[in-house]
Amino acid sequence: MKTDTRKVVLIGCGMVGMSYAYSMLNQNVCDELVLIDVDQKKAVGEAMDLNHGLAFAGNNMKIYAGKYSDCQDADIVAICAGVAQKPGETRLDLLQRNTEVFKNIIDPVTESGFNGIFLVATNPVDIMTRITCTLSGFNPRRVLGTGTALDTARLRYCPGDYLR
């Protein structure tokens, strides 16, 4: 009997969060995936959609909409939540608004007893990763940002596309 499950809690069910969730489902990255969103009904609906796709994914991942208390025994909490940059808004202004969002996320996650790894995908990602580290009090080795992974992918794609 398997007792060690790989559990990921994904916070933020927008386009980035659901791209993460879909990738985790298709790559069988975890045994349990919990979705949390400020809009609980959205998290429930997205969990339903992902569960319906399990039949084609070849795994039996447990997927559900949850609460911050579900972070307690998670291996990874992936934060994809945040506000979108408005036209003409500076990255510093975006930083201010997303810091407020993170204050409402980090406290309940850490209060749950979470002792895993934070993975941050919210822009500006490098600074939001540092803010997560500061707000959580976690060792920096346990707070990772996706950094410039997308920029690197674009750099690889564009010359390849140009050169065919």
C-alpha positions in Angstrom: 0.0 0.0 0.0 1.4 3.4 -1.0 1.4 5.9 1.9 3.7 8.6 0.6 1.6 10.8 -1.7 2.9 13.7 -3.7 0.6 16.6 -2.9 0.5 20.0 -4.7 -1.7 22.9 -3.7 -2.2 25.4 -6.5 -3.4 28.9 -5.5 -4.9 30.9 -8.3 -7.1 29.3 -10.9 -6.6 31.8 -13.7 -4.9 31.1 -17.0 -1.4 30.5 -15.5 -2.7 28.4 -12.6 -4.8 26.2 -14.9 -1.9 25.8 -17.3 0.1 24.5 -14.4 -2.8 22.2 -13.3 -3.2 20.8 -16.8 0.5 20.2 -17.2 0.6 18.4 -13.8 -2.3 16.2 -14.8 -0.8 15.3 -18.1 2.7 14.6 -16.7 1.4 12.7 -13.7 3.5 15.0 -11.4 1.5 14.4 -8.3 -1.0 12.1 -6.6 -3.1 14.8 -5.1 -3.9 18.3 -6.6 -5.8 20.9 -4.6 -7.1 24.0 -6.3 -7.6 27.2 -4.2 -9.0 30.5 -5.7 -10.5 33.6 -4.2 -13.6 32.5 -6.3 -14.4 29.2 -4.7 -16.9 28.3 -7.4 -14.2 28.8 -10.0 -11.9 26.4 -8.2 -14.8 23.8 -7.9 -15.5 24.1 -11.7 -11.9 23.9 -12.7 -11.4 20.8 -10.4 -14.5 19.2 -12.1 -13.1 19.9 -15.6 -9.7 18.4 -14.6 -11.4 15.3 -13.1 -13.3 14.8 -16.3 -10.0 14.7 -18.2 -8.4 12.1 -15.9 -9.9 9.3 -18.1 -7.5 10.4 -20.9 -4.5 11.1 -18.7 -3.7 7.6 -17.6 -3.6 8.3 -13.9 -5.8 8.4 -10.9 -4.8 11.7 -9.4 -7.1 13.1 -6.7 -8.2 16.6 -7.7 -10.4 18.9 -5.7 -11.1 22.5 -4.7 -9.8 23.0 -1.3 -9.0 25.5 1.5 -5.8 26.8 3.0 -5.9 24.2 5.7 -5.2 21.6 2.9 -1.7 23.1 2.6 -0.7 21.5 5.9 0.6 18.2 4.4 1.4 19.5 0.9 4.9 19.1 -0.6 4.5 22.1 -2.8 2.3 25.2 -2.8 2.4 26.8 -6.2 1.2 30.4 -6.2 -0.2 31.6 -9.5 -2.6 34.2 -7.9 -2.3 37.8 -8.6 -3.7 40.8 -10.4 -3.1 41.4 -14.0 -1.0 44.4 -15.1 -3.2 47.2 -16.3 -2.4 49.1 -19.5 0.1 51.8 -18.6 0.7 50.4 -15.1 4.3 50.2 -14.1 5.8 47.0 -12.7 6.3 48.8 -9.4 2.6 49.5 -9.2 1.8 45.9 -10.1 4.2 44.9 -7.4 2.3 46.9 -4.8 -1.0 45.4 -5.7 0.3 41.8 -5.9 2.1 42.2 -2.5 -1.4 42.9 -1.0 -2.7 39.8 -2.6 0.2 37.7 -1.3 -0.4 39.0 2.3 -3.8 37.3 2.1 -2.3 34.1 0.8 1.0 33.5 2.7 -0.4 33.9 6.2 -3.1 31.3 5.9 -0.7 28.9 4.1 1.9 29.1 6.9 -0.7 29.1 9.6 -1.9 25.7 8.3 1.4 24.2 9.3 2.7 24.0 5.7 6.4 22.9 5.8 7.1 22.3 2.1 8.3 24.3 -0.8 6.7 27.5 -2.2 6.8 27.8 -6.0 5.9 31.4 -7.2 4.7 32.2 -10.7 3.1 35.6 -10.1 4.7 38.7 -11.8 7.0 40.4 -11.2 8.1 36.9 -10.3 11.6 37.5 -8.9 10.4 40.2 -6.5 7.3 38.2 -5.6 9.4 35.2 -4.8 11.5 37.4 -2.4 8.3 38.8 -0.9 7.0 35.2 -0.4 10.3 34.4 1.4 9.9 37.5 3.6 6.2 37.0 4.5 6.6 33.3 5.1 9.8 33.4 7.1 10.9 30.3 5.2 14.5 29.6 4.3 15.2 31.0 0.8 16.1 27.4 -0.3 12.4 26.6 0.1 11.0 29.5 -1.9 11.5 29.1 -5.7 10.3 31.4 -8.5 9.7 30.3 -12.0 12.1 33.1 -13.0 12.7 33.5 -16.6 11.6 30.1 -17.7 9.1 31.5 -20.2 11.6 34.0 -21.5 14.1 31.2 -22.1 11.4 29.1 -23.9 10.6 32.1 -26.1 14.3 32.6 -26.8 14.7 29.0 -27.9 11.5 29.1 -30.0 12.0 32.4 -31.9 15.4 31.6 -33.5 14.2 28.0 -34.2 11.1 29.3 -35.9 13.1 31.9 -37.9 15.7 29.3 -38.9 13.1 26.6 -39.4 
